[in-house]
Amino acid sequence: MAKIVIYTTQVCPYCVQAKRLLQKKGVAYEEVDVSRDPELRHMMVQKAGGRFTVPQIFVDDKYLGDCDGMYALERAGKLDSLLNPA
């Protein structure tokens, strides 16, 4: 099973939507709250190629995208294979 990490903040509706989809898929994920830790947020921005909005989602340390990107992958039928590689 893939290791999924999602960077979030406490009051982000897109974070809630992204986590809800991951839960619906039945996959475990690690949530990293960057709302009160500038160092963690800086690390997230570096990993996400300069993107500073949340959520930022990674699968096995590879950038998956943000909430919109994850839902686009879901609509295209590509998300499951990324979350559960064979």
C-alpha positions as CSV (number, residue, x, y, z in Angstrom):
1,M,0.0,0.0,0.0
2,A,1.2,3.5,-0.8
3,K,2.2,6.0,1.8
4,I,0.0,9.0,1.5
5,V,0.7,12.3,3.2
6,I,-1.6,15.3,3.0
7,Y,-0.6,18.7,4.2
8,T,-3.5,20.7,5.6
9,T,-4.6,23.6,7.8
10,Q,-7.4,23.6,10.4
11,V,-9.9,25.7,8.6
12,C,-9.6,24.6,5.0
13,P,-12.7,23.3,3.3
14,Y,-10.6,21.9,0.4
15,C,-8.6,19.9,3.0
16,V,-11.8,18.4,4.3
17,Q,-13.0,17.4,0.8
18,A,-9.6,15.8,0.0
19,K,-9.6,13.9,3.3
20,R,-13.2,12.8,2.7
21,L,-12.3,11.3,-0.7
22,L,-9.3,9.5,0.8
23,Q,-11.5,8.1,3.5
24,K,-14.1,7.1,0.9
25,K,-11.4,5.2,-0.9
26,G,-10.5,3.4,2.3
27,V,-6.9,4.4,2.3
28,A,-4.8,5.4,5.3
29,Y,-3.0,8.7,5.2
30,E,-0.8,10.8,7.4
31,E,-2.1,14.4,7.9
32,V,0.5,17.1,8.5
33,D,-1.1,20.3,9.9
34,V,1.0,23.3,8.7
35,S,-1.3,26.0,10.1
36,R,0.8,26.9,13.1
37,D,4.3,25.7,12.0
38,P,6.1,28.0,9.5
39,E,8.9,25.5,9.2
40,L,6.6,22.6,8.2
41,R,4.8,24.9,5.7
42,H,8.1,25.9,4.2
43,M,9.0,22.2,3.8
44,M,5.6,21.6,2.1
45,V,6.2,24.5,-0.3
46,Q,9.6,23.1,-1.2
47,K,8.2,19.6,-1.8
48,A,5.3,20.9,-3.8
49,G,7.4,22.8,-6.2
50,G,6.6,26.3,-4.8
51,R,2.8,25.7,-4.3
52,F,1.8,27.2,-1.0
53,T,-2.0,26.4,-0.9
54,V,-3.4,23.5,1.0
55,P,-4.0,20.7,0.7
56,Q,-0.9,19.4,-0.9
57,I,-1.0,15.6,-1.4
58,F,1.9,13.2,-1.9
59,V,1.9,9.5,-2.6
60,D,5.1,7.6,-1.8
61,D,6.9,11.0,-1.7
62,K,5.7,11.9,-5.2
63,Y,3.6,14.9,-5.7
64,L,0.0,14.0,-6.5
65,G,-1.5,17.5,-6.4
66,D,-4.0,19.5,-4.6
67,C,-7.7,18.9,-3.9
68,D,-8.8,19.8,-7.4
69,G,-6.1,17.7,-8.9
70,M,-7.0,14.7,-6.9
71,Y,-10.7,15.0,-7.9
72,A,-9.6,15.4,-11.5
73,L,-7.7,12.1,-11.3
74,E,-10.7,10.5,-9.7
75,R,-13.0,11.7,-12.6
76,A,-10.4,10.4,-15.1
77,G,-10.4,7.0,-13.4
78,K,-6.7,7.3,-12.5
79,L,-6.7,7.9,-8.8
80,D,-7.2,4.3,-7.5
81,S,-4.1,3.0,-9.3
82,L,-2.0,5.8,-7.8
83,L,-3.3,5.2,-4.3
84,N,-3.0,1.4,-4.5
85,P,-0.2,0.6,-6.8
86,A,0.0,-3.1,-7.8
